[in-house]
Amino acid sequence: MTIDPQSSAAREHPAISSLIPWYVNGSIGEQERQRVDAHLPLCAACRDDLARERCVYQAMNAETTVEYMPAASLKRLQARLDGIGGAAAAAAPPAEAAPERPGRPSMPWQGLMAASIAVMALALSVLAADRWMQSRAHAAPNYYTVTTATARAPDEVIRAVFSPAVTLFELQAILDDAGLRIISGPTEAGVYSLATNSRRPVNSSLAVLRANAKVRFAESTRPNMGPGDTP
C-alpha cells in the first residue's frame, strides 16, 4: 500500500507552518528543521510563507544609521515592510489559502502608537489639573471685608469708608460736622475707626456721615444704642 504524500503534507501543514518563523531566525531544533526541510518541497503555501518570513527577517536586521526621530523611522520601516510584502505577493504564484497559524502575534503599529499618545495626554492633563488646584489652594484672596476680627477700641462707635478722592481738609470737616474723631485707620480696605467727640447721639453722627457724598460706607459698632443714647 502506498501513502499519498500530498495528504500527509496537508495533515502536517499546520505544525510546519507555525515553525517557519523559528526556522528563518535559526532558533529551531535540529529535528524540527529536518521536518520543515522535508515538508517544503510538498507544500507551496509553506514555501510562500518562508519567502515572506525571510523578507521580514532581513528587513528587521538590516543595518541603518542612527535615527533621532523614532516616529519617522517607524513609518519608514513600516513602508519598507509593506513594499516587501507587496512585491513577494505579486511574485508568488496563486496557491490555496493556508489555515491560520496559531501563536503568530500581529504587530499593530498604529494602534500601539495611538494608545501611547492617549496615555501621555491623559497623564499631562491630570498633572496640569493638579497644579491648577494647588495654585488655587495657595492663592491669596483678592477681596477685603469691611469688618475684621480684631478687637475694637473701647471708645469706638462707628466704622467708615471715605472716597479715595477726599482731601484731608474735607475729611476733617466731615468729622467735625458729625462730632467724631479718628482713633485708628485706615486699614488695607480703607476703613477708619471713629469715636465720638461730643455728646451727639451716635445715630445722629451716622446720619451726617451717610448724607455726605464723600462717605462710601458708615456703620455703628454698637447697634443696640437708642436714638438718644451716647456712648
C-alpha positions as CSV (number, residue, x, y, z in Angstrom):
1,M,0.0,0.0,0.0
2,T,1.4,3.4,-0.9
3,I,0.9,6.6,1.1
4,D,-0.3,9.8,-0.7
5,P,2.5,12.4,0.0
6,Q,0.0,15.2,-0.6
7,S,-2.4,14.1,2.1
8,S,0.5,13.6,4.5
9,A,1.7,17.1,3.8
10,A,-1.8,18.5,4.3
11,R,-2.0,16.9,7.7
12,E,1.4,18.2,8.8
13,H,0.9,21.7,7.3
14,P,-0.4,23.5,10.5
15,A,2.5,22.3,12.6
16,I,5.1,23.1,10.0
17,S,3.6,26.5,9.3
18,S,3.9,27.5,12.9
19,L,7.7,26.5,12.8
20,I,8.6,28.7,9.9
21,P,9.5,31.9,11.8
22,W,11.8,29.9,14.1
23,Y,13.2,28.1,11.1
24,V,14.1,31.5,9.5
25,N,15.8,33.0,12.6
26,G,17.8,29.9,13.3
27,S,16.3,29.2,16.7
28,I,14.6,25.9,15.7
29,G,15.9,22.5,16.9
30,E,17.5,20.1,14.5
31,Q,14.6,17.6,14.5
32,E,12.1,20.4,13.7
33,R,14.4,21.8,11.0
34,Q,14.5,18.4,9.2
35,R,10.7,18.2,9.3
36,V,10.5,21.6,7.7
37,D,13.0,20.7,5.1
38,A,11.1,17.6,4.2
39,H,7.7,19.4,4.1
40,L,8.7,22.4,2.0
41,P,9.0,20.6,-1.4
42,L,5.5,19.2,-0.9
43,C,3.7,22.5,0.2
44,A,3.5,25.6,-2.0
45,A,1.8,27.6,0.8
46,C,4.6,27.0,3.2
47,R,7.2,27.9,0.6
48,D,5.3,31.3,0.1
49,D,5.3,31.8,3.9
50,L,9.0,31.0,4.0
51,A,9.7,33.7,1.4
52,R,7.7,36.3,3.2
53,E,9.3,35.5,6.6
54,R,12.8,35.7,5.2
55,C,12.0,39.2,3.7
56,V,10.7,40.4,7.0
57,Y,13.7,39.0,8.9
58,Q,16.1,40.6,6.5
59,A,14.3,43.9,6.7
60,M,14.3,43.8,10.5
61,N,18.0,43.0,10.7
62,A,19.2,45.4,8.1
63,E,21.8,47.9,9.4
64,T,20.6,51.5,9.4
65,T,22.0,54.8,10.5
66,V,21.1,56.4,13.9
67,E,17.6,57.8,13.8
68,Y,16.7,60.8,16.1
69,M,13.0,60.7,15.1
70,P,11.5,57.4,16.3
71,A,8.1,58.0,14.7
72,A,9.6,58.9,11.3
73,S,11.9,55.8,11.4
74,L,9.0,53.6,12.3
75,K,7.0,54.9,9.4
76,R,9.9,54.2,7.0
77,L,10.3,50.7,8.4
78,Q,6.6,50.0,8.0
79,A,6.6,51.3,4.4
80,R,9.6,49.1,3.7
81,L,7.8,46.1,5.1
82,D,4.7,46.9,3.2
83,G,6.7,47.2,-0.1
84,I,8.5,44.0,0.5
85,G,5.2,42.1,1.3
86,G,3.5,43.5,-1.8
87,A,6.4,42.5,-4.0
88,A,6.5,39.0,-2.6
89,A,2.8,38.6,-3.0
90,A,3.0,39.8,-6.6
91,A,5.8,37.4,-7.5
92,A,4.4,34.3,-5.8
93,P,2.0,32.1,-7.8
94,P,-1.5,31.7,-6.6
95,A,-1.9,29.0,-4.0
96,E,-4.6,27.6,-1.8
97,A,-5.2,29.6,1.3
98,A,-3.3,28.0,4.2
99,P,-5.0,27.6,7.6
100,E,-4.3,30.3,10.1
101,R,-1.3,29.5,12.2
102,P,-1.7,29.8,16.0
103,G,0.8,31.7,18.1
104,R,1.7,34.3,15.4
105,P,1.2,37.7,17.0
106,S,0.4,40.6,14.9
107,M,2.2,44.0,15.1
108,P,-0.5,46.8,15.4
109,W,2.0,49.7,15.0
110,Q,-0.6,52.4,14.6
111,G,-2.7,51.1,17.4
112,L,0.2,51.0,19.8
113,M,1.3,54.5,18.9
114,A,-2.2,55.9,19.3
115,A,-2.6,54.2,22.7
116,S,0.8,55.6,23.9
117,I,-0.1,59.1,22.8
118,A,-3.5,58.9,24.6
119,V,-1.9,57.7,27.8
120,M,0.7,60.6,27.7
121,A,-2.1,63.1,27.0
122,L,-4.1,61.8,30.0
123,A,-1.1,62.0,32.3
124,L,-0.3,65.6,31.2
125,S,-3.9,66.7,31.7
126,V,-4.0,65.1,35.2
127,L,-0.8,66.8,36.1
128,A,-2.0,70.2,34.9
129,A,-5.3,69.9,36.8
130,D,-3.3,69.0,40.0
131,R,-1.0,72.0,39.6
132,W,-4.1,74.3,39.0
133,M,-5.8,73.0,42.1
134,Q,-2.6,73.6,44.2
135,S,-2.2,77.1,42.9
136,R,-5.9,77.9,43.7
137,A,-5.4,76.4,47.2
138,H,-2.4,78.6,47.9
139,A,-3.6,81.8,46.2
140,A,-4.2,84.9,48.4
141,P,-7.8,86.1,48.4
142,N,-8.3,89.2,46.2
143,Y,-11.1,90.7,48.4
144,Y,-11.3,92.5,51.7
145,T,-14.1,92.7,54.3
146,V,-15.1,95.9,56.0
147,T,-15.3,94.4,59.4
148,T,-12.4,92.4,60.9
149,A,-11.9,90.0,63.8
150,T,-9.6,92.5,65.6
151,A,-10.8,93.8,69.0
152,R,-12.5,97.2,68.9
153,A,-11.2,100.1,70.9
154,P,-13.4,100.8,74.0
155,D,-14.5,104.2,72.6
156,E,-15.1,103.1,69.0
157,V,-18.6,103.8,67.9
158,I,-18.5,104.0,64.1
159,R,-16.6,102.5,61.2
160,A,-16.5,104.4,58.0
161,V,-15.0,104.3,54.5
162,F,-14.4,107.6,52.7
163,S,-14.0,108.3,49.0
164,P,-10.4,108.0,47.8
165,A,-10.7,111.5,46.3
166,V,-11.4,113.1,49.7
167,T,-8.8,115.6,50.9
168,L,-7.6,115.9,54.5
169,F,-9.4,119.3,54.8
170,E,-12.7,117.7,53.6
171,L,-12.2,114.7,55.9
172,Q,-11.7,116.9,58.9
173,A,-14.8,119.0,58.0
174,I,-16.9,115.8,57.8
175,L,-15.7,114.6,61.1
176,D,-16.3,118.0,62.8
177,D,-19.9,118.1,61.4
178,A,-20.6,114.6,62.8
179,G,-18.9,115.2,66.1
180,L,-16.4,112.4,65.5
181,R,-12.6,111.8,65.6
182,I,-10.4,109.2,64.1
183,I,-8.9,106.6,66.6
184,S,-7.4,104.2,64.0
185,G,-7.1,103.6,60.3
186,P,-7.3,103.5,57.5
187,T,-6.9,99.7,57.2
188,E,-6.0,97.9,53.9
189,A,-9.6,98.2,52.9
190,G,-9.7,101.9,53.7
191,V,-11.7,101.6,56.9
192,Y,-11.5,104.2,59.7
193,S,-12.5,103.6,63.3
194,L,-14.2,106.7,64.7
195,A,-15.1,107.7,68.2
196,T,-17.5,110.4,69.4
197,N,-16.1,113.8,70.0
198,S,-19.2,115.3,71.7
199,R,-22.4,114.3,73.3
200,R,-24.1,114.0,69.9
201,P,-26.0,110.6,69.7
202,V,-24.3,108.0,67.5
203,N,-27.4,107.7,65.2
204,S,-27.1,111.4,64.6
205,S,-23.4,111.1,63.7
206,L,-24.3,108.2,61.4
207,A,-26.9,110.3,59.6
208,V,-24.4,113.1,59.0
209,L,-21.9,110.7,57.5
210,R,-24.4,108.9,55.3
211,A,-25.7,112.2,53.9
212,N,-22.3,113.2,52.7
213,A,-21.3,112.2,49.1
214,K,-17.7,111.7,50.2
215,V,-18.6,108.8,52.5
216,R,-18.9,105.5,50.9
217,F,-19.8,103.4,53.9
218,A,-20.7,104.0,57.6
219,E,-21.9,101.6,60.3
220,S,-22.3,101.7,64.0
221,T,-20.3,99.2,66.1
222,R,-22.9,99.5,68.9
223,P,-26.2,98.6,67.2
224,N,-28.2,98.3,70.5
225,M,-27.9,102.0,71.3
226,G,-31.1,104.0,71.2
227,P,-31.6,107.2,69.2
228,G,-30.8,109.4,72.2
229,D,-28.1,107.3,73.7
230,T,-24.5,108.4,73.9
231,P,-21.5,106.1,74.2
